[in-house]
Amino acid sequence: MKLGFIGCGNMASAIISGTVKSGTVAGSDIYAFNPTETKVNMLAEKFGINSCKSGVELSLIHISEPTRHSLIS
């Protein structure tokens, strides 16, 4: 299974942490995009996830609330 996240806020970070630590999904099967690269790069280093350059690269996504509102506006 592959997971993708647009927005790497607290909720996405918690889901990524839980799924990787539980062994449900390998970090290498998780893709994430964040408007600022700092957070996604930190998660990539910590959990081995893949950093995406845009949300278009993702097929299955969790959109965090702050990001969703900025995308809809």
C-alpha angles and dihedrals in degrees: 000000000000124000130197131194131196104199123025101214128135096293096048091044091052092049092048092048093048096046094047096043092048092049092237092125128012116237089240089063094056122089124190141181126192127176089234114046097213096083097042091047090052090051090047091055094044101042105016095244124157120255116221124205093217141010089247090076091066128086104178112039146179110203114204116223100250092047093046092055093050091048093050096045 
